[in-house]
C-alpha cells in the first residue's frame, strides 16, 4: 500500500480522500483542538476511514519527522488560507499564518514522490502573483533554502536564476509542478467551490500528469432543467411550481443542443440533489440525522443572499464571513432563507453521513468551511496514485528487461 502524510488536516477531508484512494496515513497533523476532537470522536466510534490514523495535535513545525521514511509516496495538505482568502487580510508572506514555508520544509525533509497542495482561489489574484510564483519555485527547488537575512524577493530571484539555468543541471531535489484551478462542481460536488491545487512529482520519476477529467457540467444541468425537464420530474416538482428560465440564461438555454452536449458529463449536482432525503431540521424525522439541528437567525443583506436550491451551493465559508455573515444558508422555494445545518453542510462537502463533527454549531461550521470536499480529494488522490502505480510498473518492466539482457 502507498504511504502518505497529511498536513493541516482540519476535520479530515483531504486525508479521507487520500485514504479512499488507497493511501495509508503515517501521520495526520493538525494544530486545532476542535478539529482534532472531531477526528478523535470518529476514531472512538470506530469510523473505518479514520480509525487507524496516527493523529498528532500540534504545530506542523514541531512534529518529529524522524520516524517517517524518506521517499514516502505522498505529502498532502491545505496550508491555512487566510493570508490569501477573499475574506482575510491578504498579507501573504507578511501574515504569520502563512504555512507555505513549513510545507516546503516538510517536502525538503521527506523527499516524497509526490505532493498535493490545496488552497483558495485568492492565491491566484494579481496582487499575489509574485508570491504565488515564489511558492511554486520553492516547491520546485525545495533544497534551495532561504539564507539568513535574505528577503523573500531576494530568495525568489535566486530561485528564478536556478530555474533559468536549467533544472536538469541541478543536482539536488527537484519537482515537476502542475498548478491548476478547479471548480468542485465540475467533479460532482454540490458546491461552486473554486480551489487551487499544486500537484508535484519528483523529477526523477518522469511523470507527465494531467488532472482528472471533469465529470459534471453546468450546461448539462441547464439542459436537464430547461430543455428536457428531467430535473424537475426527478424531484417531483409540479409544473405549476417550476420557476421560469432566468432571463440571464434564456439565450444560453436556446443554444443548448443535444448534439453539442458532452454526454460524458453529468449535470452539476444542486443543493436539492444533495439534500433530497434530508428532512427539514424542524420536523420530527430530523432526529435520525447526526448534527442536524435548526439554527435561527438567518437573514439576507447585500452580498449575502444564500444558495438557491436548484444550483450547486455557493462556497461554504468559515468564520465571520461564513456563519454570521449569512452566506452559509439556503434559499427555499418560497423565497425564505435558513442556515444550512451541520449535516447539510457536510453533505455539500461530501462527507459521509456517519461522520460526526465536534463542537458548537459555529465551530463545526468553521471546520466545514475550511475543509476540502472528500469526493474532490479522492479524485485528485486517485489521479496521483494512478501515476505512481504506473511508475512502479515501468520500473519493474525496466528491471526485468535489464535482467534478461544480463
N, C-alpha and C positions, 0 to 999 in steps of 0.2 A: 504494500500500500504506500502511496506517495505521502510524504510528511509535510506539514505546514506549521507556521506560527501566525497568530493573528494579533495585530497591534491595535490599540484604541478600539477595542471590541464592542464597546457600548452594550446594548441589550443582546447582541449576538447575531445580527442579521447577516453580516458579511461572513462571519465564521460558520454560521449554519449553512450558508450556500456552499462554502468550501467543503464542509462535511458531506453534504448531499452529492457533491461532485466526486467524492471518493478520497478526499484528503483526510489524514489523521493528524489532529492538532497535538503538537508537542508543547505548546504554550499559548494561552489565551490571556492577553494582558489588557487590563482596564483599570483606570485610577478612580473612577466614580463609584462610590459605595452603593448607590441606589441601583445602578446598572449591574454591579457585581451581585447584589442581593437578588436581582431578577434571575440571573443565571444560576445562583446557588439554590434559589427556591425551586427552579425547574429540575435541578440535579437531585434535590431531596425527593421530589416527586417521581424520580426515575424517568424523566422525559428522555427518550432514547437518543436524540440528536446531540444532546449536551451533557449527558450524564458522565461521560468519560473525559470531558475537557479538563486539562490541568490549568484551572483558573488562578491567576495571580493578580491581587488587588494592589495597585501602586503605580507610580510614575514609570513609564517605559524606560526612562533614563537610569532608573535604579535597579532594573532587573539584571540578574546574573545570567549572562548568556553562555557561560562556560559549559553548561550541561546540554546545550543544543549543538548538534554536529554541523560543521561547515558543509556547504553544498546542499543544504536542505532544498526540497523541491519548490516550496512556495512561501513567500512572505506576503501577507495581505493586511491591509489596514486603511482606515479612513482618518488621517490626521485631523485634529479639531479644525473645523471650517470657519469659525467666527472671524478670523483675520481676513477672510475673502468673501464672506456671505453678504448678500444684499442688505441683511438686517444688522450686520455687525458694524464695527468701527473702521473697517477697511485699512488696517495698519500693515498687513502683510508682515514683512521682515521686522517691523518695529513693534509687533504685537508679541507679548510673552507667551501667548497661547499657540503660537506657530510651532507645530511639532514636525515640520518637514526636516529640519536638521537632525532631529532624533531618529526619524525614519531612515535617512541616508546613513546614519551611523550604524543602525542595525543591519542594513544591506552590506555595508563595508565589513562588518564583523562576521556575518553568516555566509556571505557569498552565495546566496540562493540561486538556484537555476532560473527562477522566475519571481516576479512580484506583481501584485495588483494593488494599485493605489487609487482610492476613490476620493473625490472632493466635489465641492459645489461648482456650479456653472460660473459663479462670480470670479473664479480663478482665471477665467479667460477674458475678463474685462480689459479694455485698453489700458486702464490705469495700472494694471498688474502685469502688463505684457513682459516687461524686463524680468520681473521676479519669477514669472511662470517659466521663462526661458532658463533662468538661473536654477530653478528646481529641477528641470529636465537635465541640464548639464551635470548637476551634482549626481543625479541618479545614473547618468550615462558613464560618468567617471568618478565613482564613489571613493576611490583611493586618493584622488587629488583633493586633499582636505584643505580647509581654510587655515591659513597661517595666523599666528598671534599678531594682533594689531591690524590685520587685513580687513578692510571693509568688504561687504558682500559684492559691491560693484567691482572692486579690485579682484576679488576671487573669481567673479564671473568672467572678467576679461582674460584671466589666466586659463580658465576652463575653455573659453572660446578659442584661444590660441592652441590649446591641446587638440581640440576638435578639428581646427583648420589644418593642423599638421598631419592629420590622418590617424583615425583611431586604430587602424590596422598596424601602425608602427608603435603603438603604446603597449608596453609590456605588462601593465597591471590589469586589474579587474575592470572590465567594461561591459556595458549592456546595450542591446538594441532596444530602443523605446518605440512604443506605439500609443501616442496620446490620442484619445477620441472623446467626443461629446455625444452622449447618449440620452435619448428620451425614454424613460422607463415604460411609457405607454406603448411604445413600439415593440415591446417584448412581453406584452400580456399583463403588465401591472396596471391595475385600475387607477392610475395616478399619472398626471402630467408632471414628471419629475426629471428635470434635466441635470445630468451629473457628468463630471469629467472623470474618465478612467485613464490612468497611465499604466499601461501594461509593459513589462520589460522582461526580456530573456537574456541570459548571459551570452555574450557574443560568441564564445567558443562553441555554442550549441548550433549556431547557424539557422535559427528559426526565423521563418517569414510568417508572421501571424496576421490574421485578419479577424476582426470582431465577428461574433456570431451574427448571422443574418437576422434582420428584424422579422418578427412573426405576425405582427398586427399592424393595422394602419387606420388612419382617420377616414380616408376615402371609403374603405370597406365598411366602416361604421355608418357613414353617411348613406351609402348605398343600402345598407340593411334597414336604416330608419326611414329614408325618404323616397327610395325607388321601389323596393320590394315590400317594405313594411314588416318584414320578418321580425325585426327587433321588437316592435310593439305587440305582435302576435305572441312572441315568446314570453313576454311579460304580462300578457293578458290585459293590456291596456285597451279599453274600448275606443272605437273611432271617435266617439263624442268627446273623449278626454285627451286625445292626442294633440300635441301642440302643432302649430303650423311651422313650415320650414322657416327658420330665422332669416330675415331679409338679407343679412350679410352673406348668407350661404346659398341664396337662390341660384345665382349664376353657376356656382361651383357644382351644385347638385344637378343642374341641367346638363352639364358637360360629362357627368358620370355615364360611362358606357360599359356594359358587361364585357365587351371585348377588350377594353383598355384596363380593366381592373386586374391587379396582380392576385390571381386566385390562390397563391401560396400564402397570402396574408389574410389573417382573420380580422374581424372588426376589433377596434380598440375596445377594451373592457371598461364599462362605465361603473359609476357608483351603484346604480341599480343592479347591474350584473353582480357586483362583488357582494352586495348585501341582500341578495334575493331571498335568502332563507333566514335572515336575522330579523326578529320582531322589533317593533318599536320598544325602546327600553322602559317605557311606562306601562307596557302591557304585561299580563301575567307570564306569558311564555318566555320573557326576557330572563327569568331566573335560571334557565337552563344553560345560559351562556356565561362563561367567565368574563369578568371585567366589563360587564355590560350594564352600567348604571347611568341613568339620566343625569345630566349636568345642566342646571339652569343658567340663564344669563346671556345667551347668545343674542347678538344684535348686529345689524348691518350699518356700516358707515363707509365713507369714501375710501376706496382701496381695499376694503374688506367686505366682500359680498357673498362669500361662501361658494360651495361647489354644487352646480346643478346635478340632478340625479342622472341625467342621460348623457353625460360625458365622463371621462376619467376625472377624478377629483383634482383640484389644484394641489400643488406641492404641500404636503403636510409640513408644518413648521414647528420649531421648538422655541420655548422661552417667550419673552414678552411680545414677539411678533407672531406668535402662533396662537396659543390658547386665549389669553386675554385680548389679543388683537382681533379675534373674531374670524380668522381665516380658516381655522380647522372646524368648519361646520358645513352642513348640507342645506341646500335649498329644496324644500319639499314641494310636492305637486301643487299645493295651494299657495305657494309663494312664501310661506313662513320658513323660519330658519331655526335650527337647533345644532348644538355641538355634536360632533361625532363622539361616540363613546370610545373608551379604550379598545374594546373588542372590534368595533367598526374600523377604527384607525389601524389596528393590527391587520385586519382583512385588507385594507388598502395598501399596506406594506407587505402583504403576502406572508405574514407569519401564520403558522398553523394555529388552529383554534385551541388546541391543547396546551399551547404555550402561554403562560400567565406572566403578568408584569407586577413588579413590586413597587409599592409607594402610593402616595396620594395621586389623585387624578392629574393635577398639573405636572407632577414629577414623572409619571408614566408617559404622559403626552410628550414631555421633553425627550424621553428616551426614544419614543417612536418617531418624533420629528427629526432626530439625529440619525436614525437607523438607515441602513442600506436595505432595500426590498429583497427579501430572501430569494424570490424567484429570479430576480436580476443577478444577484450574487451567484446563484447556481449556474446560470447561463454563462456568465463570464468565467467562472472557475472551471466549468466543463470544457470550455474552449481552450483554456490554458492546459488543463490535464491532457486533452487530446494531443496537443503539440508535444508535450513532454513524453507521452507514450510513444508517439511516432519517432521521437528522437532516440528513445531506448531501443525500439525495434531496428532502427537504422544502424545503431552502434552494434547491436547483436549480429546483424547481417554482415557488417564490415569485419567483425571479429571472426565470423565463420569463414568468410572469404579468405582472410589472411591465413587462417589455419590450413585451408585447403591448398593454398599456394605454397605454404611451407612444406 
